[in-house]
Amino acid sequence: MSLFKYAFSTLLLLFCFTTLKAQTLNPDKSYEFACVGFYNLENLFDTIVDPDTNKILQEDFTPKSSKQWDSKKYYGKLDNMAEVISKIGVSKSVPQGAAVLGVCEIENKSVLDDLVAHEKLQDKNYQIVHYDSPDKRGIDVGFLYQPKYFTVTSSKSFTLKLPDNPNWATRDQLLVTGELNGQKMHFIVCHWPSRRGGQKESSYKRVAAGELAKSIVDSLTKEDPLAKVLVMGDLNDDPVDPSVRETMNSVGEIENMVTGDMFNPMESLFKLGIGTLGYKGAWNLFDQMVLTPSFISLDNSFSTYSYFTAKVFNNSFLKNSSGKFEGFPFRTYSYGKFINGYSDHFPVYLYLVKQK
């Protein structure tokens, strides 16, 4: 039996998953599940400055910097990241966790090579899709996949440009096309521009990023109206902000979708007060996944892989256990002090379901 296949009893379904109104499973039938995840790795840098890229941030991550970023801390960070990734989406139905995982805030492909080689991830045999981005902080996005479940057929990197600011640069958006257990899908991995300089003042950059992502989606659905496209990433905006809701035409309730809309399952989580990162004592949910309508099975037939449920992976070990930031993500540094945490973001993931 495939690791993505499992016959569920009604009790197990109630225990493992929370479904939307439009998503219900027949306890008399068997289903197979797949997990898709995204994780902001918070400055996964090695200890060496790359002479071919900008040094602004890289110089912070060397043994002689104020962070004293040495090999011990680097390999400790890899160990922490591997521990989290090994547990994302793991359940009785999906014991192998995330079949595909988008990541961001990585320095280069080398750190991903070190990450997937970690002993905690060796059983997953993660492979890598990566392109260097022009971002001036020297960080990229990447895509990890388990070849047992996902086969890459093509990939492409898209550069975001601002016509009125030709010297500005940010992370590319990564399109990976392939087959998840034999079914064609497209994944777009993003890390939209930050709120540096103020949320309102910088919002036009994220709107531009949303326009780029939506243009990629539109080009794929123009070629195939039933294309399954999933946009994932740290969008640096919440699900209700204009760059996401308006630019991406995203809707948080399946029953409210109309032609041209995309479905954002993270919006309902955000409205419940669930977040992936904290700022000034409040939650934001920047880490999101937005899907084309072809992922939605309104008749619950689940004849192809369809959306089932989305979650924030916020287990207790990923949280500060006490102090001012109790309950918020347990990160690597706090006010410049090394605290040996994980990331300033929680990972997110969703399950796709298909009837056997």
C-alpha positions in Angstrom: 0.0 0.0 0.0 1.3 3.5 -0.9 2.4 5.7 2.0 -0.2 8.2 0.7 -3.0 5.7 0.9 -5.0 4.8 3.9 -8.5 3.5 4.6 -10.1 5.8 7.2 -12.7 5.0 9.8 -15.0 7.8 10.8 -13.2 8.2 14.2 -9.8 8.6 12.6 -11.1 11.2 10.2 -12.6 13.3 13.0 -9.3 13.0 15.0 -6.9 13.9 12.2 -8.6 16.5 10.2 -10.9 19.6 10.2 -12.9 20.0 7.0 -14.7 22.9 5.4 -18.4 22.7 4.9 -18.0 21.7 1.3 -15.4 19.0 2.1 -16.8 15.8 3.5 -15.5 12.2 3.1 -17.6 9.1 2.9 -16.4 6.7 5.7 -17.4 3.7 3.5 -14.8 4.7 0.9 -11.0 4.8 0.9 -8.8 7.8 0.1 -5.3 8.7 -0.5 -3.7 11.9 0.9 -0.8 14.1 -0.1 0.8 16.9 1.9 2.1 20.2 0.5 4.1 22.5 2.8 5.9 25.8 3.0 8.5 27.1 5.5 10.4 30.3 6.0 13.7 29.1 7.3 14.7 32.5 8.7 18.2 33.3 7.3 19.6 29.9 6.6 23.1 31.1 5.8 26.4 29.3 5.8 29.5 31.0 7.3 31.1 32.2 4.1 30.5 35.4 2.2 29.9 34.8 -1.5 32.0 37.3 -3.5 29.5 37.2 -6.4 26.5 38.4 -4.4 25.7 41.4 -2.2 27.3 41.3 1.2 24.9 43.4 3.2 23.3 40.5 5.1 25.9 37.9 4.5 28.5 39.7 6.6 26.3 39.3 9.6 26.6 35.5 9.2 30.3 35.0 9.7 32.4 34.0 12.7 33.8 37.5 13.1 30.5 39.3 12.9 28.5 40.5 15.9 26.4 37.3 15.5 29.5 35.2 15.7 27.9 32.9 13.2 30.3 29.9 13.2 30.1 26.3 12.1 28.6 25.1 15.4 25.7 27.5 15.1 25.2 26.8 11.4 25.0 23.0 11.9 22.8 23.6 14.9 20.5 25.6 12.7 20.5 22.8 10.1 19.6 20.3 12.8 16.7 22.5 14.0 15.4 23.0 10.5 15.6 19.3 9.7 13.7 18.4 12.8 10.8 20.7 11.9 10.7 19.6 8.2 10.8 16.0 9.3 7.5 16.5 11.2 5.5 18.8 8.9 2.2 17.2 8.0 3.2 13.8 9.4 0.1 11.8 10.4 -1.2 8.3 10.3 -2.4 8.9 6.8 0.7 10.6 5.5 3.6 9.2 7.5 6.2 10.6 5.1 5.0 14.2 5.6 5.4 16.8 2.9 5.8 15.4 -0.5 6.7 18.9 -1.7 7.9 21.8 0.4 8.5 25.4 -0.6 11.2 27.2 1.4 12.5 30.8 1.6 15.2 32.9 3.3 18.0 30.5 2.1 21.4 31.9 1.0 22.1 29.5 -1.8 21.7 25.9 -3.1 24.6 24.8 -0.9 22.7 25.3 2.3 19.8 23.3 0.9 22.3 20.5 -0.1 23.4 20.4 3.5 19.9 20.5 4.8 18.5 17.6 2.8 21.6 15.5 3.6 20.8 15.8 7.3 20.2 12.4 9.0 16.7 13.5 10.1 15.7 13.9 6.5 17.6 11.1 4.8 14.6 8.8 4.7 12.7 11.4 2.6 15.4 11.7 0.0 14.5 15.3 -0.7 15.6 16.7 -4.1 16.1 20.4 -4.8 14.9 22.9 -7.4 16.8 26.2 -6.9 17.7 29.4 -8.9 19.8 32.3 -7.7 17.8 35.4 -7.1 18.9 39.0 -7.6 17.8 39.9 -4.1 20.2 42.4 -2.5 20.0 40.6 0.9 21.4 37.6 -0.9 18.4 35.3 -0.1 16.5 33.0 -2.4 13.5 30.7 -2.5 13.7 27.0 -3.1 11.6 23.8 -3.7 12.2 20.4 -2.1 10.4 17.3 -3.2 10.4 13.6 -2.4 10.9 11.8 -5.8 9.0 8.8 -4.7 5.8 10.9 -4.9 6.6 13.9 -7.1 8.4 14.1 -10.4 9.6 17.4 -11.8 9.0 18.0 -15.5 10.0 21.6 -15.7 10.9 24.7 -13.7 11.4 28.4 -14.3 12.4 31.5 -12.3 10.5 34.8 -12.8 12.1 38.1 -11.8 10.0 40.9 -10.3 10.8 44.3 -11.6 9.5 47.8 -10.8 9.6 50.0 -13.9 10.1 53.2 -11.9 13.0 51.7 -9.9 15.3 49.7 -12.2 18.0 49.2 -9.5 15.6 47.6 -7.1 15.7 43.8 -6.7 13.9 41.1 -4.7 13.4 37.4 -4.6 12.4 35.6 -7.9 9.3 33.6 -8.0 9.9 29.9 -8.7 7.5 27.9 -10.9 7.9 24.1 -10.6 5.7 21.8 -12.8 5.5 18.1 -12.2 3.4 15.1 -11.3 2.2 14.4 -7.8 1.5 10.6 -7.8 0.9 10.8 -11.5 -1.2 14.0 -11.5 0.0 17.2 -13.1 0.4 20.2 -10.8 2.1 23.6 -10.8 3.7 25.1 -7.7 4.8 28.8 -7.5 7.1 29.5 -4.5 7.2 33.2 -3.4 8.8 35.5 -0.9 7.2 38.8 -1.6 8.9 42.2 -0.7 9.0 43.0 3.0 7.2 45.8 4.8 10.5 47.7 5.4 9.7 51.4 5.4 6.2 50.9 6.5 3.3 48.7 5.5 1.4 51.2 3.5 4.5 52.8 2.0 5.7 49.4 0.7 2.4 47.9 -0.2 2.8 48.7 -4.0 5.8 46.3 -4.1 3.7 43.4 -2.8 0.8 44.3 -5.2 3.4 44.1 -8.0 4.5 40.7 -6.6 0.9 39.6 -6.6 0.4 40.7 -10.1 3.4 38.7 -11.2 2.2 35.6 -9.4 -1.3 36.0 -10.9 0.1 36.5 -14.4 2.0 33.1 -14.0 -1.3 31.5 -12.8 -3.2 33.1 -15.7 -0.7 31.9 -18.3 -1.1 28.3 -17.0 -4.8 28.4 -16.8 -5.1 30.0 -20.3 -3.3 27.0 -21.7 -5.3 24.6 -19.5 -8.4 25.9 -17.8 -8.4 23.0 -15.4 -4.7 23.5 -14.4 -4.0 22.8 -10.8 -1.8 25.7 -9.7 -0.8 26.4 -6.1 0.9 29.6 -5.0 2.8 29.3 -1.8 5.1 31.6 0.2 5.8 34.3 2.7 3.7 37.0 1.2 4.5 39.6 3.8 0.8 40.5 3.9 -2.2 38.9 5.5 -4.9 37.0 3.5 -7.2 40.1 3.8 -4.7 42.6 2.5 -5.2 44.0 -1.1 -2.1 42.3 -2.5 -3.6 38.9 -1.7 -7.3 39.3 -1.7 -7.7 41.8 -4.6 -4.6 41.2 -6.7 -4.8 37.4 -6.5 -8.7 37.4 -6.6 -8.5 35.2 -3.5 -11.6 34.1 -1.5 -11.6 32.5 1.9 -14.9 30.6 1.6 -15.4 28.0 -1.0 -19.1 28.7 -1.2 -18.4 32.4 -2.1 -16.1 31.6 -5.1 -17.1 32.9 -8.5 -15.5 32.6 -11.9 -11.9 33.9 -11.9 -11.5 33.5 -8.1 -8.7 31.6 -6.3 -9.2 29.9 -3.0 -7.2 30.9 0.0 -7.7 28.5 2.9 -5.5 30.6 5.2 -8.0 33.4 5.3 -10.4 31.4 7.6 -7.5 30.6 9.9 -6.5 34.2 10.1 -10.0 35.3 11.0 -9.8 32.8 13.9 -6.8 34.6 15.2 -4.3 32.0 14.0 -1.0 33.3 12.7 2.5 32.3 11.5 4.5 35.1 13.0 4.1 37.8 15.6 4.8 41.6 15.4 4.3 44.0 18.4 2.3 41.4 20.3 -0.1 40.7 17.5 -0.4 37.8 15.0 0.1 38.0 11.3 -0.4 35.2 8.8 2.0 35.9 6.0 2.7 32.3 5.1 0.0 31.2 2.7 -1.2 28.9 0.0 -3.6 30.0 -2.7 -5.2 27.5 -5.1 -6.9 27.6 -8.4 -10.6 26.4 -8.5 -9.6 23.1 -10.1 -8.4 22.0 -6.6 -11.9 22.3 -5.2 -14.3 19.3 -5.4 -17.8 20.8 -4.7 -19.5 17.5 -5.3 -17.1 15.7 -3.0 -16.3 13.1 -5.6 -12.6 13.6 -5.1 -11.9 11.9 -8.4 -8.6 13.8 -8.6 -6.4 15.4 -6.0 -8.5 18.1 -4.3 -8.1 20.5 -1.4 -9.0 19.0 2.0 -7.7 21.1 4.8 -5.0 23.6 5.7 -3.0 24.0 8.9 -0.4 26.1 10.6 2.3 23.8 12.1 2.7 25.5 15.5 3.5 22.7 17.9 4.7 23.7 21.3 8.4 23.1 20.7 8.3 25.8 18.0 7.1 28.4 20.5 8.7 30.6 23.1 7.7 28.9 26.4 7.9 32.0 28.6 8.7 35.7 28.7 7.5 38.7 26.6 7.2 36.5 23.5 5.5 33.5 25.0 3.5 31.6 22.5 5.2 33.3 19.5 7.7 31.5 17.2 11.0 30.5 18.9 13.6 32.0 16.6 17.3 31.8 16.1 18.2 35.3 17.5 16.3 37.6 19.8 17.5 41.2 20.0 20.8 40.1 18.6 21.3 37.3 21.2 21.6 33.7 19.9 18.8 31.7 21.5 19.1 28.6 19.3 15.5 28.5 18.2 14.0 27.5 14.9 12.5 30.3 12.8 10.5 33.5 13.3 7.8 31.9 11.2 5.7 28.8 11.7 5.4 26.4 8.7 2.1 25.9 6.9 0.8 22.9 5.1 -2.3 21.5 3.5 -3.6 18.1 2.6 -4.9 17.0 -0.8 -7.3 14.1 -1.0 -8.2 11.7 -3.8 -10.6 8.8 -3.7 -9.0 5.4 -4.5 
